[in-house]
């Protein structure tokens, strides 16, 4: 008998693993990066272009007039929030895949916090639909006086704001965990992780301020800036990093 040379086991590489059907770290990063960019555009349009542009807090008649005069814009805003709802689910999945090698348990927890926020956004959108129906002039609403319809529509829109506000507190905790994962992974600049953690704390503080401060409206601009600055910088930077750099050194 002649001895046969032992067959060496193939080395697992990114190229060979791609044939297993599993999403690679780089693929997950690109999906999350593209999703983040779409999320930014839709959020700016839906929140600032529609919600804050058409809704007059405390003035039901003016809000109804704004929506009636720009019903198409209001409906597009609703569609943009629906798209955000779906995109956030995709981002939760993609970020879990990307960071599971850093810490699988914490990556899973981070994804769950974002999913809970997404569910609360979905619940909030029910009130957006309700306001649209109240102001849509359906025949069965003719028995309700116009001023009452306007008031109920504004209440529905305020309930959207309140439900979303609770969700943003959960989203803030998601950002704190996500920022820690960024730092822990060593794949991105540590400053990015710290900015995201600061943004997460700002979201939580803002929700608490809504709950605890009777004069919140007098300081709303300060709290808005406190949330917006680190959030835009951190999440914008993170989205671009995911799209352009993340996962390229994967083995």
C-alpha positions as CSV (number, residue, x, y, z in Angstrom):
1,X,0.0,0.0,0.0
2,X,1.1,3.5,-0.8
3,X,0.6,6.2,1.7
4,X,-1.7,9.0,0.6
5,X,-1.0,12.6,1.6
6,X,-3.5,14.0,4.1
7,X,-6.1,16.3,2.5
8,X,-5.9,19.7,4.1
9,X,-9.2,21.4,5.1
10,X,-10.1,24.4,3.1
11,X,-9.6,27.8,4.7
12,X,-12.8,29.7,5.4
13,X,-12.7,33.0,3.7
14,X,-15.2,35.6,2.9
15,X,-15.5,34.4,-0.7
16,X,-16.1,30.8,0.3
17,X,-18.6,31.7,3.0
18,X,-20.6,33.7,0.5
19,X,-21.7,30.5,-1.1
20,X,-23.4,29.4,2.1
21,X,-26.2,31.9,1.6
22,X,-25.4,33.8,4.8
23,X,-25.1,37.6,4.7
24,X,-21.5,38.7,5.1
25,X,-20.4,41.5,7.4
26,X,-19.6,43.8,4.4
27,X,-23.0,43.1,2.8
28,X,-24.8,43.9,6.1
29,X,-22.8,47.1,6.4
30,X,-23.8,48.2,2.8
31,X,-27.4,47.4,3.4
32,X,-27.4,49.3,6.7
33,X,-25.6,52.3,5.1
34,X,-28.0,52.6,2.2
35,X,-30.9,52.3,4.5
36,X,-29.5,55.0,6.8
37,X,-29.2,57.4,3.9
38,X,-32.8,56.7,2.8
39,X,-33.9,57.1,6.4
40,X,-32.3,60.5,6.7
41,X,-34.0,61.8,3.6
42,X,-37.4,60.5,4.5
43,X,-37.2,61.6,8.2
44,X,-36.3,65.2,7.2
45,X,-39.2,65.3,4.8
46,X,-41.7,63.6,7.0
47,X,-40.8,65.4,10.2
48,X,-39.8,68.9,9.2
49,X,-41.5,69.2,5.8
50,X,-44.8,67.7,6.8
51,X,-45.4,67.2,10.5
52,X,-43.9,70.5,11.7
53,X,-44.8,72.4,8.5
54,X,-48.6,71.6,8.6
55,X,-49.5,71.0,12.3
56,X,-50.1,74.0,14.4
57,X,-50.0,73.0,18.1
58,X,-53.0,74.1,20.0
59,X,-54.8,75.4,16.9
60,X,-57.2,72.8,15.4
61,X,-58.7,75.1,12.8
62,X,-55.3,76.2,11.4
63,X,-54.1,72.7,11.3
64,X,-57.2,71.5,9.5
65,X,-56.8,74.4,7.0
66,X,-53.1,73.5,6.4
67,X,-53.8,69.9,5.8
68,X,-56.8,70.6,3.5
69,X,-54.7,73.0,1.5
70,X,-51.8,70.5,1.2
71,X,-53.5,67.1,1.4
72,X,-51.2,65.6,-1.1
73,X,-48.2,66.7,0.9
74,X,-49.7,65.3,4.1
75,X,-50.3,61.9,2.4
76,X,-46.7,61.9,1.2
77,X,-45.6,62.5,4.7
78,X,-47.6,59.5,5.9
79,X,-46.1,57.4,3.2
80,X,-42.6,58.6,4.3
81,X,-43.2,57.5,7.9
82,X,-44.5,54.1,6.6
83,X,-41.3,53.7,4.7
84,X,-39.2,54.6,7.8
85,X,-41.2,52.0,9.7
86,X,-40.1,49.3,7.2
87,X,-36.5,50.6,6.8
88,X,-35.9,50.5,10.5
89,X,-36.7,46.8,10.6
90,X,-34.1,46.2,7.9
91,X,-31.5,48.3,9.8
92,X,-32.1,46.4,13.0
93,X,-31.4,43.1,11.2
94,X,-28.3,44.4,9.3
95,X,-26.7,46.0,12.4
96,X,-27.2,42.8,14.4
97,X,-25.4,40.8,11.7
98,X,-22.6,43.4,11.5
99,X,-21.9,43.5,15.2
100,X,-22.7,39.9,16.3
101,X,-19.0,39.0,16.0
102,X,-18.2,41.8,18.5
103,X,-20.7,40.7,21.1
104,X,-23.6,38.6,19.9
105,X,-25.8,39.1,23.0
106,X,-25.4,42.9,23.1
107,X,-25.9,43.1,19.4
108,X,-29.2,41.2,19.7
109,X,-30.3,43.4,22.6
110,X,-29.4,46.5,20.6
111,X,-31.5,45.2,17.7
112,X,-34.5,44.5,20.0
113,X,-34.4,48.1,21.3
114,X,-34.6,49.4,17.8
115,X,-37.4,47.0,16.9
116,X,-39.4,48.1,19.9
117,X,-39.0,51.7,18.8
118,X,-40.1,50.7,15.4
119,X,-43.3,49.1,16.7
120,X,-44.1,52.2,18.7
121,X,-43.7,54.3,15.5
122,X,-46.1,51.9,13.8
123,X,-48.6,52.4,16.5
124,X,-48.2,56.2,16.3
125,X,-48.9,56.0,12.6
126,X,-52.4,54.7,13.3
127,X,-53.2,58.2,14.7
128,X,-51.9,59.8,11.6
129,X,-54.3,57.7,9.6
130,X,-57.1,58.6,12.0
131,X,-56.4,62.3,11.6
132,X,-56.5,61.9,7.8
133,X,-59.8,60.2,8.0
134,X,-61.4,62.8,10.3
135,X,-60.4,65.5,7.9
136,X,-61.2,63.6,4.7
137,X,-64.9,64.6,4.6
138,X,-66.4,61.1,4.7
139,X,-70.2,61.1,4.6
140,X,-70.6,59.2,7.9
141,X,-68.8,62.1,9.7
142,X,-71.4,64.6,8.7
143,X,-73.2,64.2,12.0
144,X,-70.2,65.6,13.8
145,X,-69.8,69.4,13.9
146,X,-66.8,70.7,11.9
147,X,-65.1,72.3,14.8
148,X,-65.3,69.0,16.7
149,X,-63.8,67.1,13.8
150,X,-60.9,69.5,13.7
151,X,-60.4,69.2,17.4
152,X,-60.4,65.3,17.2
153,X,-58.0,65.4,14.3
154,X,-55.6,67.6,16.3
155,X,-55.9,65.2,19.3
156,X,-55.0,62.3,17.0
157,X,-52.0,64.1,15.7
158,X,-50.9,65.0,19.3
159,X,-51.3,61.3,20.2
160,X,-49.0,60.5,17.3
161,X,-46.4,62.9,18.8
162,X,-46.8,61.3,22.3
163,X,-46.5,57.7,21.1
164,X,-43.5,58.6,18.9
165,X,-41.9,60.5,21.9
166,X,-42.1,57.3,24.0
167,X,-40.5,55.4,21.1
168,X,-37.7,57.9,20.8
169,X,-36.7,57.2,24.5
170,X,-36.3,53.6,23.5
171,X,-34.5,54.6,20.4
172,X,-32.1,56.6,22.6
173,X,-31.2,53.5,24.6
174,X,-30.6,51.7,21.3
175,X,-28.1,54.4,20.3
176,X,-26.3,54.1,23.7
177,X,-25.8,50.4,23.1
178,X,-25.0,50.9,19.5
179,X,-22.3,53.5,20.3
180,X,-20.8,51.1,22.8
181,X,-20.7,48.4,20.2
182,X,-18.9,50.8,17.8
183,X,-16.3,51.5,20.5
184,X,-16.0,47.8,21.5
185,X,-15.6,46.6,18.0
186,X,-12.5,48.7,17.3
187,X,-13.6,48.9,13.6
188,X,-14.5,52.6,13.6
189,X,-13.2,55.8,15.2
190,X,-14.0,55.8,18.9
191,X,-15.3,59.3,18.6
192,X,-18.1,58.0,16.4
193,X,-19.2,55.7,19.2
194,X,-19.1,58.4,21.8
195,X,-21.1,60.8,19.7
196,X,-23.8,58.2,19.2
197,X,-24.0,57.5,22.9
198,X,-24.3,61.2,23.6
199,X,-27.2,61.4,21.1
200,X,-28.9,58.4,22.7
201,X,-28.7,60.0,26.2
202,X,-30.1,63.3,24.7
203,X,-33.1,61.4,23.3
204,X,-33.8,59.9,26.7
205,X,-33.4,63.3,28.5
206,X,-35.7,65.0,26.0
207,X,-38.5,62.5,26.7
208,X,-38.0,62.9,30.4
209,X,-38.1,66.6,30.1
210,X,-41.4,66.4,28.3
211,X,-42.7,64.4,31.2
212,X,-41.2,66.4,34.1
213,X,-41.1,70.0,33.0
214,X,-44.4,71.9,33.0
215,X,-42.7,74.7,31.0
216,X,-41.1,72.5,28.5
217,X,-42.5,74.6,25.6
218,X,-40.5,77.6,26.8
219,X,-37.2,75.6,26.5
220,X,-38.2,73.4,23.5
221,X,-35.6,75.0,21.2
222,X,-32.8,74.1,23.6
223,X,-33.8,70.5,23.9
224,X,-34.4,70.2,20.2
225,X,-30.8,71.4,19.5
226,X,-29.5,69.1,22.2
227,X,-30.9,66.1,20.4
228,X,-30.5,67.2,16.8
229,X,-26.8,68.2,16.8
230,X,-25.2,64.9,18.1
231,X,-27.9,62.8,16.4
232,X,-27.3,64.3,12.9
233,X,-23.5,64.2,13.3
234,X,-23.4,60.8,14.8
235,X,-26.0,58.9,12.7
236,X,-24.9,60.7,9.5
237,X,-21.3,59.8,10.1
238,X,-22.2,56.2,11.0
239,X,-24.3,55.7,7.9
240,X,-21.6,56.9,5.6
241,X,-19.0,54.8,7.4
242,X,-21.2,51.7,7.1
243,X,-21.6,52.4,3.4
244,X,-18.0,53.3,2.5
245,X,-15.7,51.6,4.9
246,X,-17.3,49.1,7.3
247,X,-16.5,45.4,6.8
248,X,-13.9,45.8,4.1
249,X,-11.2,44.1,6.2
250,X,-13.5,41.1,6.8
251,X,-11.8,37.7,6.6
